[in-house]
Amino acid sequence: MATAKTKLVQWAPADIKKELLKKYPAKVARKRAKQILINEALENTTPEITANVRTIPGIITMRGCTYAGCKGVIMGPTRDIVNLVHGPIGCSFYAWLTRRNQTDPGPDGENYMPYCFSTDMQDSDIIFGGEKKLAAAIQEIYDLFHPKAITVFATCPVGLIGDDIHTVARNMKEKFGDCNVFAFSCEGYKGVSQSAGHHIANNQVFAHMVGENNEPKAGEYRINLLGEYNIGGDGFEIDRVLKKCGITTISTFSGNSTYDQFASAHMADLSCVMCHRSINYVADMMETRFGIPWIKVNFIGAASTAKSLRKIAAYFGDQALIDRVEAVIAEEMPAVDAVREDVLPRTTGKTAMLFVGGSRAHHYQDLFAEMGMRTISAGYEFAHRDDYEGRRVIPHLKVDADSRNIEAIEVEADPERFRPRKTEAEMQALAEQGYTFKEYDGLLPDMEAGSLVIDDLNQYEAERLVELMRPDIFCAGIKEKFSIQKLGVPMKQLHSYDSGGPYAGFKGAVNFYKEIDRLVNSRVWRHMKAPWQESLELSATYVWE
């Protein structure tokens, strides 16, 4: 059996950082240097990185827009809500089925995810306004489908011409009476990245849907799973494991979600946050209004899944649940360990780079570590400093002009429905056991000393990193896929998975082990050669050189 060889990186981290910056003008280089960090992994301290700032004009990065974060990420996976994009057809197409969100239509069969709903704004709408066209589109959707809710998403032209989408939505809701219609002011330019769209979506979902259904929900150990989007069926695998443990999922935000799940989320006794960046806002709001505490979990990786299950069981404190969780872990792990032991000789010592959004650049390092693989560089597309350094820095973050574009909604305890899920004595007992609520330590503490952490990676830097460090695999999104593969390195999408999945939970870990083993050990990559390497047609120098 072939054994993987440890690859020696010939460049020191400081030299690589210098190499990445040397092509920039001096002013740009000084600014960009603050977003490229050599992780020193210092004890009791965390290096500071600049994040959630505007991309430097003229540089093509991996980011999406505010609209993409709102419609594509948060609302896209909901099956029985019609999502109507008010804007040009290209915007709607961009956010339509691009993330491989899977769904089970359920007994009612309502599934509007395959449809692409758009007002298809034209030149005349830009000149004369599109409010009448929007109202007509909402009416047509209602007549055809009679859904539980219709949501409206503003694109850049809508914000520029001043269409009042909220008034249109409110008027149509009053007209229908049995259909919730509301809108998101999520114009693409509203924030520095898709992160602003997540925040806007959280606010509106909470304001217009959460708490709408007060019918009691059956089941024990009731949780909300927040920041899980069922890409490649991840949510199905997590749900399988939770049900096997006897844990009841009241709502998922928003993978395989339904209107009723949003409306009933306040019935849960614990919120479990997967993607901290995209969903921490609604977790905080539900705790304030309804008294539901939240914890950070991770179901990516077998070991992380087991740890998260134990954390949920410890919160409820029922020995029957604790025993059941241990029995499930014991039952699931042998199959995982068998595949892991098979791939380890071929994957140990291999290296990976991860540049993806949300918490994925963090979570997937656990899966690679289970395979004996090292993450030598990582970063986020749209992170804030707390995603890197932990929530301890939140009180010290400055509110900039772009953040002020996002509506701040005031949340207070519901006078009738606020209910602390644990007594003060119970919370104190959990704290004494080392149990933490409302906490996330961020990416940096879990990365190796000397590894490169890069925020808002751009195309030039990605290609240069690959050329200098030659990782065995590069993980990012669709925009980077083919340029990286032309450099002779396999590229794995972790936003939409290309194909395959699930990768969450125990069965997901098995799927991931097998796929990464095939990718990093395939001989095809050594034969890859980019067109510009075979036939150099054009060369240039920068004016400042």
N, C-alpha and C positions, 0 to 999 in steps of 0.2 A: 504493500500500500504506500502510495506517495505521501510524503510528509511535507507540509508547508514550511517554507523557509522564512525566517524573519528578515524583513527588508530593512536595510540600513538607509536612513535618510542622510543625504550628504550635506544638507544645508542646516545650519543652526537657525532656530526660530527668528532671532534678531536679523539675520541676513536675509531670510525669506521676506520678512516684513519690509526691510529696506528695498529689496528687489521689487516688491509690489508697488511701492510708492514712487520709485524713481522716474516713472514715465509721466507723473503728474506735474503740473506747474507748482511752484513752491507754496503758494497760498492754498491750493487744493490739497496738496500733500499734507500740510499741517492739519487741515480739517479732517482729512480721511484717516490720518494716523490715530486719531482718538477713537476710531471705530474698529481698529485692528489691535488686538490685545494679546500679549503673550501671557498665558495663564501661569502665574507663579505659585498658585495653590498655597498661599501663605497661611499659617495657622492663625485662627481667630480674626482673620481679615480677608477681604475679597477685593481684588483689583477693580477699579472703576472703568466702565466702558461707556462711550457715548452711543445712545440708541434713541429710536423714535424721533429722528430728525429728518429733515427733507433730504432727498437724494440730490447729489450735486448735479446741476443742469448739464446735459450733454453726455452723461454717463448712463448706460443702460444696465439697470439692476434687475433682480429677480422679483421685485415687488408687484403686487396688484394694486387696484384702486379701492377707494372707500366703498363704492357700489359693489365691487366684487366681494368684499368682505361681508357686506350686509346681505345681499341677495344670494350670492353663490355659496358662501360658507354657512351662514346661520340659518337662513330660511329655505335654502335649496333642498335639504333632505326631508322636508315636511310633506307628507303625501296627500293630505286632504284639504290643504289650503291652496288656492290658486294665487300664484305670484305673477303679478302683472307689471311689466317693465314699461314705464312711461319714458320713451326715448327712441332713438334710431334702432333699427333691427339688429345692427351689429352688436350693440350692448347686450341685448337679450341673448343673442346667440353665444356670446362670450361666456355667459354665466349659466348656460343650459347644458346639463349633463356632462360637465367637464371634470367632475370629481369622482365619478363612479360611485355615488351614493346609492346604496341598495335599499329596497323597501319590500315589505310584505303588505299588500293591500288590505289584508284582513277580511273578515266576513262581509263587510259592506262593499268591498271592491273599489272603494274610492282611491284613486291614485292619479294625480294630475302632474306628477313629476315628468313623464315623457313629453308633455306638451310644452311648447314655447310660446308664451303669451306676451305680446308686445303691442303698443299703440302705433309702432312703425312711423315715427315722426318724419315728416318731409319738410322741404324748404318752406312751404306755405305755413306750416304749423309753427315754425321758428319765427316767422314774421308776424303772424296774426294771433298766436297763442294756441295751446293745445288742450285747454280745459274741456271744451265741448267734446273733443275726440276722446279724451280720457273717460268722461262720463258715459259716452256711448259704448266704449270698450267694456267698462264695468257692467253696464246693463246687458250687453251681449253675453258676457261670461255668466251672469246670474241666470239669464234665460236658458242658456244651454246646459249648465251644470248644477245650478242651485247649490253651491258649496256652502260649507259652514262659515268660511271666511274668504275674503279677497284682500290681498295686500298689494300696495302700489309702491313702486320703487322709482325715485327720481334719479335721472342720469344728468350728466353735465349740462346739456342744453336746457333742461327744465329749470335748473337753478339760475342759469344765465338770463332766461327770458322772464322768470318770475311766476310761472304757473303755480297756483295755490292748490297743490295736490291734497292737502289736509282738509280744506273746506269741501272739495269735490268728494272726497272719501266720506266725510261726515254726512254730507247731504244724501249720498247714495245709501249709507247705512240706515238713516232715518226713513228713507223711502222704502227699503226692503223690509225692515223690521225683524227679519229672521236670519240675517247674514251680517257678520261682523266685517266691516270695511274700514281699514286704516292704512296710513301711509308712512313711508320712511324718507326723510330728507337726507339721502345718502349719495348726493352727487359725488362723482369720482374724485373731484379735486378737493373735497371737504377736509381731508386729512392727509398725512404724509404717506399713508399706506392703507392696506385693507384693515388694519387694526381699528381705525376710526369707524369703519363700517360695522365691525363686531360690536362696538360700544353702542352705536346708534340702534342696531338691531336689538340688543339686550334691553335697552330703555323702552322701546316701543312694545316688544313682546311682554315685558313686565307690566307696562301701563295698560295694555289693551286685552291681554288674555289671561295672565296668571291670576288665579283666584276667582275666575268666572264660574267655576263649577264646584259647588259645596256638597255634592252628593258623596257620602262616605265610601271609601275604597276598601275592598277586602284585602286580606293578606297580612302576614307578619313581616317585621323588619323592613319597613318601607323606606326606600331611598329614591332620590333623584340622581341620575347619571348625567352630569353636565360636561359639555365639551367633547362629546363622542358623536361622530358624524356618519358612522356605518359605511365607511369607505371600504369597498371590497368585501363587505359582510362582517367587518370587525364587530359591530354592534350585535349581530346575531350570535357570535361566539361568546361575547361577554354575557349576553342575556341567558344563553344556555347554561353557563357556569353559575350565574347568580341563582337561576331557578333550581339548579341541582343542589345548591346550598340552602334553599328555602328562603332566599332574600327576594322581596317584592320590589320591582322597579315601577314606581308611579309614573315617572316621565323620563324621557331622554331628550336632552337639548343638544342636537336636534335630529340625530340619526334615526331613521325609521319612525319619526315622530308623527303625532296627530294633534289636531286642535284640542281634543279633550285632555291629552297629556299636558299641554301647556296650561290649560284651564284648571287642572287638578293638582298641579305641582305643589301647591301649598299644603297638601295632605301628607306629604312625606315627613319622616322624622329625622332624616339626615340627607345632606347634599354631598355628593362625591364628585369632585372636580378633576376631569382628565386634562383638558387643554386650559391651562391657567390663563393664557392671554385672551382667548376668545370669549371666555364665559365668567371670569371672576366677578364681573360687575353684577350679573343677575344673582350669583350666589350670595354676595353681600346684601343685595336688596331683599332677598327672601329671608335672610337672617334678621334683618332689621324689622321688616313688616310682620313676619309670621313666627319668628323665633326658631327657625330651622338652622342649626349649626352646619358648617361645611368643613370637609377635610380634603386634602390633596391625595389623589390615588393615581395609579399607573397600571393599566392592564396590558401594556406592551412588554412582552417577555414573560417566561414562565415563572421565574423567581419574583418578578415584580407583581405578577398576578396573585401569586400566593401571599405575598406581603400585604397587598391591598385587601384581599379577602379577610385576612386575619385582623386587619385594622378595622374593617367594618364590623366584624364579629365582636371585637373588643369593645367597640362603642356601645353596642346593644347589651353586652354583658351577660347574655343568656348562655349558660353552659351547654344547653342542647344545641344552640347555633354554633358555638365554638367547636364542639365535638364534630358536628356535621361538616363544617368547613375543613377541619383537619382530615376527615375521612375522604372528602372530595379531592383535596390536594394529593393525598396518598394514592388515590385511585387514578388520577390524571398524570402524575409525574413519571411513572415508569415508561410510558410511550414517548414522552418528551425526552427523557434521559437516553433512551435507546437511540433515537435519531441523532441527538447531540453527540453521543459518543462515536457514532459512525462518521460524522462530518469533522469532528475536532482535529484529527490528524491532517486533514486537508485545508483547514481554515485557520488553525492556530498560527499567530504571527502575522497574518494578513492585516492590512490597514484600510481604514475607511475615512471618508470625509462626508459630513452631513450639513447641508444648508437648506433647511426647510422651515416652514412657518409653525406657529403655535408652539407646542412643547415637543414636537416630533424629533427635532435635532437633539433633544435631551433624552427622551424616552427610548429611542431606538438604539442608543449607545448601550443600553442594558442587553438588548438582543445580540448585538455584535459581541459584547463582552462574554456572553454565554457561549459563543462560538470560538472564544480565544482571540478575537480580533480587536485591534486597538483603533480608537478614534484619534486621529492626529490633528484634525482641524474641524471646527463646527461653528455654526452661527445661525441666526434667524433672519427671515425676511422682514418681519414687522414687529420685532420685540420692543419692549420697554426695558429700562434698566433692571426692574425687579425680576424680569424673566431670566436675566443673567446673574444678578447679584442677590436675589431673594427679596421677599416682601419687606424686610427691615428697612430698605431704602425708600419706600413709598412716602413716608412723611417728609422726606428731604427733596423730593422731586419738584421741580418748578413747573407751573402751569404755563405753557407757552401759548402763542397766538393760535396755532393750529388746534390745540386741545380745546380752546375756547369756542371753536366752531361746533363742538359737540354739545347738544343740549344737556344741561345738568338737571336731573329731576330730583325733587325732594321726596324722600321716603321716610315715613314715620310708622311706628307700631300700629297695627290694626287694632282698634279698641275692642273688637269682638273676637277676632280670630288669632291674635297674638298669643302664642302658648310656648313657653320655654319647654324644650323637649327633655331637659335634664334639670334636676334640682341643683342648687349651688353646691351641696355636699357631694353629689354624684360627679359634677364637673371637677371639683377639687380632687376627688379620688382618682379620676382619670389623669389629671395633671400630674399627680404624685407618681403615677405609673409611667410618666414620660410621654403621655398622649398629647398630641398637638392639634389644635384646631386653627383654621384660617391661616395656614402657614405654607409657604413654599420657599425652599432654599435656593432655587434657581439652578442654572446650568453650570456655572463656574466651579462650585465646590466638588462636583463629580467628575471633572475633567482632569487629565494628567497634567502634572507640572510641565511647563514648556510647550504645551499644545497651543495652537493658534486659534483664537476665537475672533471671528470676523462678522460684524453686523452689516446687513444690507450688501451682501456680496454682489459684484457686478461681473459682466461677461469677461472682460479683460482679466480680472483677478482670478476668476475661476479657471480659465485656460492656463494662466501662468502658474497657478498653484499645482495643477495637474502636471505640467511640464517639469516643475522643480521637484516635487515630492513624490510623484508617481504612485498615488494610492492604488490599492487593488480594486476599490469600488468607490464611486462618487454618487451621493444621494442628494437629489434636489427635485425640481419640478419639470414640467414638459418643455419649458422654454430652453432649458439647458441640455436636454437629453442628447440631441444629435451632435451638437458641437463637442461635447465631452467624449462621446463614443468615437468620433472621428480622430480623437487623440489617442485611441487605443486603450481606453479605460471603460469598463462597463458602468452604465449609469442606471440607477434604480430610482424611479419616481416614488416618493413617499407622501405626495399629496393625493395622488389618485391610483397609485400602484401599477400603472400601465395596464396590467392584467394580473390575475392571481388574487391572492388573499383568501380568507382573512389572515392577518398577521397578529391580531390581538389574542389574548388568552392562551390556553394550553395548546389547542389545535393550531392556532395561529403561529405559535412559536415553531412548531414542527414544519409548517408550510414555509416559514421564513428560512429556517436552517437549510432546507433542501434547495430553495431557490437561490440563496446567496452562494451556497456551495457550487451550484451549476454555473453561476455568473463568474465568480472569481477564479474558478479553475478551468474555464473554457479556454482552449488554445486559439480561438478565433481572434482574440483581441490583439495578439502580437502581430497579426497580419494586416491590421487596420492601418490605413494611411490616409490622412486628410488630402483633399484635392489640392490645397495650396502647398502641401509638402511635396507632392509629386511634380507639380508644374508651377513654379513661382512666376506669376504674371505681373505683379504690381508690388512695389515697395515704396515707402515714404518715411519721412522724418517729421517730427513735431517742430513747430516754429520756435519753441523755446530751447531746442537742442543745439 
